[in-house]
Amino acid sequence: MSGTYQSLWPEKSRITIFDKPIICDFCRHDVFIPYEVYVNVKQPSVGVLYVQYTAICQHCGQAKQFGDPSYYDAEKDTYIWALNQYSLSVRKYRIRILLFVGKRNDDKITAFINKLVHHFSIELENRNSLRGGVVLQIKMSNSNDIQTIKSMIMNFAKLLNVTIKELTIK
């Protein structure tokens, strides 16, 4: 028999049971904070407790209850783990964006910055105007990976007709 019992941690995460994600029945999102709940079993005897989970959807607040269907496979002499938790810890990023701007395009830059502030809750550290461009230095905390953030910034720029010369995320 391999493995040890691991309970789910109460942190923002995605949870799967046998590699199928738990989805909120109300809003169809998949980010939850799970909590252990100990339930008293009246059958076969009083005083016997087992673990049940209640996960709270981080989009709408709906609760979802489930158990752990993990089991021991005697034929293979191994324990089959059913629950997996993928933590969505928040990471801090420093972003530098070099934008190309033509004459009198401050409105586009302002709209672009407002879109970033609204979507990512960024902190604009610095905005420098250079010949033919603007450099934005941004601090941001987000649970997405760098590639996702990069593609979202590029999509916002494309949507607002802003040309990005350079995009660096650290």
N, C-alpha and C positions, 0 to 999 in steps of 0.2 A: 504494500500500500504506500503510495507516495503522496506528498503534499500535506499541508496542515490547514486547519480551519482558519479562514480569513473572513472577517465580517466586512461589510461595506462601511466606508468612512463617510461621516456627514459633511460632505463638501460637494460643490457644484461639479457635476460629472454626467457622463453618458453611461448607461447601464445596459448590459446585454444578458439575456438568459439563453444559453446554448447558441451564442453568437447572433441572436436576433434582438435588435434594440427594443427597449421599452419605449413606447410612444404614448403620449398623453391622449386619452380618449376625447378630451374636450377641444384642445387647440392643435393637436397633431405635432407638437414639438417634442424633442427628445432630451432635454437638459433638465436634470432633477437633482435634488439633495435628498439622499436616502437616510432614514432613521430606523434603528432597531427598535422593535416593540416586542416585549416578552408577554406571551399569551399563556394563561393558565388552562391546562387541559383537564376537563372534568372526567373524561374517560381515557385511559383505564383507571387512573386514580387521581385523587385531589392532590394538588401541590406539584404537579409535573408541569414544567414550563418549556415552551419551545419558542424559537425566534421567528418572528414575522417581520417583514419590512414595509414601511410606509415611505414612499418617495413623493416629494412635493415638486410639482412642475415649476420651473423658474420663469415660465412665460405667463401662465395664467393662475397659478396657485392651486390647481386641482391636485388632490391626493390620489395616489395609485398604490394599492396594496398587493403584495406578492410574497411568496415564500421562496425558499431555496430548494430547488429540485435536484441538487447534487446527490450523487449516490455512489456506492461502492460496486464495482463490476467484478464479481468473483471469478468469472472466466478469465479475465485479463489480469486479475490481481492488482487492480489500480482503482483509484478514486476518480470519478468523473466530475470535474468542477463545472457547474452550470453558470454561476454568476461571475461576470467580469465588470469591473468599474474602470472607466477611463476619465481621469481627473481633468478638469478644464481650468487649471490654475491660471491666474492672471499674471502675465509677464509685462515687464516694462521695456519700452522701445524708445530709441532716439531716431528720429527720421529727418533726413535732409532732402529737400526737393528743390531742384533748380528748374524754374519755369521760364519758357520763352514767352515774352509779351511784346506785342507790337506797340504802336503809338496809341495812347489813351485806352488801355485795356485794364485799368485798375478795377473796374466793375467786375470783370471776369475773375480776377484774382480774389477779390473780396467774396464773390459768390462761391468760389472754390474753397476758400478757407472756412466760410460759414457751413458748407456742406460737410467738411471734415470735422468741424467742431460739433455739429449736430449728430453725425453718425458715430464718431469715435470718442467724443468727449475729450478732445485733445487739449493740450496746453501749448500755445504758440510762444516759443522762447524768443525767437528773433525773426525779423523780416528785413532783409537787405535788398535794396534795388541796385542792380548792376547794369552795365550797358547792355541793353537788349534782353534783360531778364530780371528775375526776382528769385532770391534764395529764401526758403522757409526752413526754419529749424523748429522741430516739434518734439514734445515729450508726450508719450501716450502709454496707457496701461490697457491691455486687451488680452483676451483668452485665445484669440486666433493666432495661427502660425504666420510667419513672415510672408510666405507666398500668397496667402489669402488676403492679408492686408495690402500687399503690393498690387494685387489684381483689382481690389476694390478702389484703391487710390487712382489707378490707371483708368478704371471705368468712370469714376467721377470726373476726371480730367477730360475724357472723351465726350462725356455727356455735356459738359460745359464749354467745349471747344477750347480747352487749355492744352498747350503743348508742353510736355515734360521732357526736358533735356537729360536730367539725371535724377535718379531716385535711389537713396541709400537708407537702409534700415539696419540698425544695430541693436 
